[in-house]
């Protein structure tokens, strides 16, 4: 099933896109999807959101329609 993958800041720079539709199985986890698409990115350095909610990297995505990769945020 197609899932919208959103990438922000550094992850967008590494992946080369901000938004892309990718095919994912309901049993896939965000960690597995990231490893398939960008093995050079370390999930420990960012958060993941599934359908607008922070999620566990190892929880299956189920019927999700959107996954967002969220790098650390700094501000002042």
Chimera marker file (.cmm) of the C-alpha trace (Angstrom):
<marker_set name="trace">
<marker id="1" x="0.000" y="0.000" z="0.000" r="1" g="1" b="0" radius="0.5"/>
<marker id="2" x="1.362" y="3.482" z="-0.737" r="1" g="1" b="0" radius="0.5"/>
<marker id="3" x="2.359" y="5.573" z="2.260" r="1" g="1" b="0" radius="0.5"/>
<marker id="4" x="3.392" y="9.240" z="2.163" r="1" g="1" b="0" radius="0.5"/>
<marker id="5" x="6.901" y="9.633" z="3.599" r="1" g="1" b="0" radius="0.5"/>
<marker id="6" x="7.791" y="13.121" z="4.824" r="1" g="1" b="0" radius="0.5"/>
<marker id="7" x="11.382" y="14.158" z="5.510" r="1" g="1" b="0" radius="0.5"/>
<marker id="8" x="12.400" y="17.345" z="7.289" r="1" g="1" b="0" radius="0.5"/>
<marker id="9" x="15.637" y="19.356" z="7.669" r="1" g="1" b="0" radius="0.5"/>
<marker id="10" x="18.719" y="17.101" z="7.628" r="1" g="1" b="0" radius="0.5"/>
<marker id="11" x="16.747" y="14.004" z="6.659" r="1" g="1" b="0" radius="0.5"/>
<marker id="12" x="15.353" y="15.851" z="3.636" r="1" g="1" b="0" radius="0.5"/>
<marker id="13" x="18.898" y="16.796" z="2.629" r="1" g="1" b="0" radius="0.5"/>
<marker id="14" x="20.168" y="13.216" z="2.943" r="1" g="1" b="0" radius="0.5"/>
<marker id="15" x="17.190" y="11.618" z="1.195" r="1" g="1" b="0" radius="0.5"/>
<marker id="16" x="16.921" y="14.293" z="-1.475" r="1" g="1" b="0" radius="0.5"/>
<marker id="17" x="13.175" y="14.800" z="-1.114" r="1" g="1" b="0" radius="0.5"/>
<marker id="18" x="10.614" y="16.343" z="1.225" r="1" g="1" b="0" radius="0.5"/>
<marker id="19" x="7.688" y="14.094" z="0.318" r="1" g="1" b="0" radius="0.5"/>
<marker id="20" x="7.424" y="10.834" z="-1.562" r="1" g="1" b="0" radius="0.5"/>
<marker id="21" x="4.909" y="8.000" z="-1.868" r="1" g="1" b="0" radius="0.5"/>
<marker id="22" x="6.449" y="4.622" z="-1.076" r="1" g="1" b="0" radius="0.5"/>
<marker id="23" x="5.022" y="1.116" z="-1.053" r="1" g="1" b="0" radius="0.5"/>
<marker id="24" x="4.916" y="-0.432" z="2.420" r="1" g="1" b="0" radius="0.5"/>
<marker id="25" x="3.358" y="-3.536" z="3.925" r="1" g="1" b="0" radius="0.5"/>
<marker id="26" x="1.154" y="-3.124" z="7.032" r="1" g="1" b="0" radius="0.5"/>
<marker id="27" x="3.536" y="-5.336" z="9.016" r="1" g="1" b="0" radius="0.5"/>
<marker id="28" x="6.598" y="-3.195" z="8.230" r="1" g="1" b="0" radius="0.5"/>
<marker id="29" x="8.052" y="-1.016" z="10.950" r="1" g="1" b="0" radius="0.5"/>
<marker id="30" x="9.362" y="2.528" z="10.501" r="1" g="1" b="0" radius="0.5"/>
<marker id="31" x="12.846" y="1.161" z="11.329" r="1" g="1" b="0" radius="0.5"/>
<marker id="32" x="12.643" y="-1.398" z="8.495" r="1" g="1" b="0" radius="0.5"/>
<marker id="33" x="11.321" y="1.198" z="6.047" r="1" g="1" b="0" radius="0.5"/>
<marker id="34" x="14.130" y="3.623" z="6.916" r="1" g="1" b="0" radius="0.5"/>
<marker id="35" x="16.743" y="0.852" z="6.593" r="1" g="1" b="0" radius="0.5"/>
<marker id="36" x="15.348" y="-0.040" z="3.169" r="1" g="1" b="0" radius="0.5"/>
<marker id="37" x="15.310" y="3.557" z="1.895" r="1" g="1" b="0" radius="0.5"/>
<marker id="38" x="18.288" y="5.139" z="3.640" r="1" g="1" b="0" radius="0.5"/>
<marker id="39" x="20.548" y="2.698" z="5.497" r="1" g="1" b="0" radius="0.5"/>
<marker id="40" x="22.965" y="5.563" z="6.192" r="1" g="1" b="0" radius="0.5"/>
<marker id="41" x="20.444" y="7.284" z="8.495" r="1" g="1" b="0" radius="0.5"/>
<marker id="42" x="20.469" y="6.278" z="12.158" r="1" g="1" b="0" radius="0.5"/>
<marker id="43" x="16.978" y="6.166" z="13.698" r="1" g="1" b="0" radius="0.5"/>
<marker id="44" x="18.527" y="6.881" z="17.120" r="1" g="1" b="0" radius="0.5"/>
<marker id="45" x="19.217" y="10.444" z="15.927" r="1" g="1" b="0" radius="0.5"/>
<marker id="46" x="15.585" y="11.288" z="15.107" r="1" g="1" b="0" radius="0.5"/>
<marker id="47" x="11.940" y="10.683" z="15.955" r="1" g="1" b="0" radius="0.5"/>
<marker id="48" x="9.275" y="9.128" z="13.801" r="1" g="1" b="0" radius="0.5"/>
<marker id="49" x="5.604" y="10.030" z="13.581" r="1" g="1" b="0" radius="0.5"/>
<marker id="50" x="2.952" y="7.779" z="12.063" r="1" g="1" b="0" radius="0.5"/>
<marker id="51" x="-0.253" y="9.505" z="10.989" r="1" g="1" b="0" radius="0.5"/>
<marker id="52" x="0.675" y="12.617" z="12.985" r="1" g="1" b="0" radius="0.5"/>
<marker id="53" x="1.514" y="10.837" z="16.267" r="1" g="1" b="0" radius="0.5"/>
<marker id="54" x="4.972" y="10.084" z="17.622" r="1" g="1" b="0" radius="0.5"/>
<marker id="55" x="5.513" y="6.347" z="17.245" r="1" g="1" b="0" radius="0.5"/>
<marker id="56" x="7.889" y="3.573" z="18.206" r="1" g="1" b="0" radius="0.5"/>
<marker id="57" x="10.446" y="2.702" z="15.535" r="1" g="1" b="0" radius="0.5"/>
<marker id="58" x="9.653" y="-0.991" z="15.984" r="1" g="1" b="0" radius="0.5"/>
<marker id="59" x="5.831" y="-0.880" z="15.895" r="1" g="1" b="0" radius="0.5"/>
<marker id="60" x="4.188" y="-2.055" z="12.640" r="1" g="1" b="0" radius="0.5"/>
<marker id="61" x="2.680" y="0.800" z="10.622" r="1" g="1" b="0" radius="0.5"/>
<marker id="62" x="-0.617" y="-1.003" z="10.069" r="1" g="1" b="0" radius="0.5"/>
<marker id="63" x="-2.967" y="1.019" z="7.859" r="1" g="1" b="0" radius="0.5"/>
<marker id="64" x="-0.973" y="4.268" z="8.212" r="1" g="1" b="0" radius="0.5"/>
<marker id="65" x="-1.127" y="6.760" z="5.385" r="1" g="1" b="0" radius="0.5"/>
<marker id="66" x="1.789" y="8.973" z="6.462" r="1" g="1" b="0" radius="0.5"/>
<marker id="67" x="5.209" y="8.571" z="8.094" r="1" g="1" b="0" radius="0.5"/>
<marker id="68" x="7.297" y="11.582" z="9.067" r="1" g="1" b="0" radius="0.5"/>
<marker id="69" x="11.019" y="11.524" z="9.856" r="1" g="1" b="0" radius="0.5"/>
<marker id="70" x="11.744" y="14.237" z="12.402" r="1" g="1" b="0" radius="0.5"/>
<marker id="71" x="15.360" y="15.196" z="13.138" r="1" g="1" b="0" radius="0.5"/>
<marker id="72" x="16.450" y="16.825" z="16.409" r="1" g="1" b="0" radius="0.5"/>
<marker id="73" x="15.222" y="20.385" z="16.778" r="1" g="1" b="0" radius="0.5"/>
<marker id="74" x="17.314" y="23.167" z="18.199" r="1" g="1" b="0" radius="0.5"/>
<marker id="75" x="16.303" y="26.684" z="18.853" r="1" g="1" b="0" radius="0.5"/>
<marker id="76" x="17.109" y="29.725" z="20.807" r="1" g="1" b="0" radius="0.5"/>
<link id1="1" id2="2" r="1" g="1" b="0" radius="0.2"/>
<link id1="2" id2="3" r="1" g="1" b="0" radius="0.2"/>
<link id1="3" id2="4" r="1" g="1" b="0" radius="0.2"/>
<link id1="4" id2="5" r="1" g="1" b="0" radius="0.2"/>
<link id1="5" id2="6" r="1" g="1" b="0" radius="0.2"/>
<link id1="6" id2="7" r="1" g="1" b="0" radius="0.2"/>
<link id1="7" id2="8" r="1" g="1" b="0" radius="0.2"/>
<link id1="8" id2="9" r="1" g="1" b="0" radius="0.2"/>
<link id1="9" id2="10" r="1" g="1" b="0" radius="0.2"/>
<link id1="10" id2="11" r="1" g="1" b="0" radius="0.2"/>
<link id1="11" id2="12" r="1" g="1" b="0" radius="0.2"/>
<link id1="12" id2="13" r="1" g="1" b="0" radius="0.2"/>
<link id1="13" id2="14" r="1" g="1" b="0" radius="0.2"/>
<link id1="14" id2="15" r="1" g="1" b="0" radius="0.2"/>
<link id1="15" id2="16" r="1" g="1" b="0" radius="0.2"/>
<link id1="16" id2="17" r="1" g="1" b="0" radius="0.2"/>
<link id1="17" id2="18" r="1" g="1" b="0" radius="0.2"/>
<link id1="18" id2="19" r="1" g="1" b="0" radius="0.2"/>
<link id1="19" id2="20" r="1" g="1" b="0" radius="0.2"/>
<link id1="20" id2="21" r="1" g="1" b="0" radius="0.2"/>
<link id1="21" id2="22" r="1" g="1" b="0" radius="0.2"/>
<link id1="22" id2="23" r="1" g="1" b="0" radius="0.2"/>
<link id1="23" id2="24" r="1" g="1" b="0" radius="0.2"/>
<link id1="24" id2="25" r="1" g="1" b="0" radius="0.2"/>
<link id1="25" id2="26" r="1" g="1" b="0" radius="0.2"/>
<link id1="26" id2="27" r="1" g="1" b="0" radius="0.2"/>
<link id1="27" id2="28" r="1" g="1" b="0" radius="0.2"/>
<link id1="28" id2="29" r="1" g="1" b="0" radius="0.2"/>
<link id1="29" id2="30" r="1" g="1" b="0" radius="0.2"/>
<link id1="30" id2="31" r="1" g="1" b="0" radius="0.2"/>
<link id1="31" id2="32" r="1" g="1" b="0" radius="0.2"/>
<link id1="32" id2="33" r="1" g="1" b="0" radius="0.2"/>
<link id1="33" id2="34" r="1" g="1" b="0" radius="0.2"/>
<link id1="34" id2="35" r="1" g="1" b="0" radius="0.2"/>
<link id1="35" id2="36" r="1" g="1" b="0" radius="0.2"/>
<link id1="36" id2="37" r="1" g="1" b="0" radius="0.2"/>
<link id1="37" id2="38" r="1" g="1" b="0" radius="0.2"/>
<link id1="38" id2="39" r="1" g="1" b="0" radius="0.2"/>
<link id1="39" id2="40" r="1" g="1" b="0" radius="0.2"/>
<link id1="40" id2="41" r="1" g="1" b="0" radius="0.2"/>
<link id1="41" id2="42" r="1" g="1" b="0" radius="0.2"/>
<link id1="42" id2="43" r="1" g="1" b="0" radius="0.2"/>
<link id1="43" id2="44" r="1" g="1" b="0" radius="0.2"/>
<link id1="44" id2="45" r="1" g="1" b="0" radius="0.2"/>
<link id1="45" id2="46" r="1" g="1" b="0" radius="0.2"/>
<link id1="46" id2="47" r="1" g="1" b="0" radius="0.2"/>
<link id1="47" id2="48" r="1" g="1" b="0" radius="0.2"/>
<link id1="48" id2="49" r="1" g="1" b="0" radius="0.2"/>
<link id1="49" id2="50" r="1" g="1" b="0" radius="0.2"/>
<link id1="50" id2="51" r="1" g="1" b="0" radius="0.2"/>
<link id1="51" id2="52" r="1" g="1" b="0" radius="0.2"/>
<link id1="52" id2="53" r="1" g="1" b="0" radius="0.2"/>
<link id1="53" id2="54" r="1" g="1" b="0" radius="0.2"/>
<link id1="54" id2="55" r="1" g="1" b="0" radius="0.2"/>
<link id1="55" id2="56" r="1" g="1" b="0" radius="0.2"/>
<link id1="56" id2="57" r="1" g="1" b="0" radius="0.2"/>
<link id1="57" id2="58" r="1" g="1" b="0" radius="0.2"/>
<link id1="58" id2="59" r="1" g="1" b="0" radius="0.2"/>
<link id1="59" id2="60" r="1" g="1" b="0" radius="0.2"/>
<link id1="60" id2="61" r="1" g="1" b="0" radius="0.2"/>
<link id1="61" id2="62" r="1" g="1" b="0" radius="0.2"/>
<link id1="62" id2="63" r="1" g="1" b="0" radius="0.2"/>
<link id1="63" id2="64" r="1" g="1" b="0" radius="0.2"/>
<link id1="64" id2="65" r="1" g="1" b="0" radius="0.2"/>
<link id1="65" id2="66" r="1" g="1" b="0" radius="0.2"/>
<link id1="66" id2="67" r="1" g="1" b="0" radius="0.2"/>
<link id1="67" id2="68" r="1" g="1" b="0" radius="0.2"/>
<link id1="68" id2="69" r="1" g="1" b="0" radius="0.2"/>
<link id1="69" id2="70" r="1" g="1" b="0" radius="0.2"/>
<link id1="70" id2="71" r="1" g="1" b="0" radius="0.2"/>
<link id1="71" id2="72" r="1" g="1" b="0" radius="0.2"/>
<link id1="72" id2="73" r="1" g="1" b="0" radius="0.2"/>
<link id1="73" id2="74" r="1" g="1" b="0" radius="0.2"/>
<link id1="74" id2="75" r="1" g="1" b="0" radius="0.2"/>
<link id1="75" id2="76" r="1" g="1" b="0" radius="0.2"/>
</marker_set>
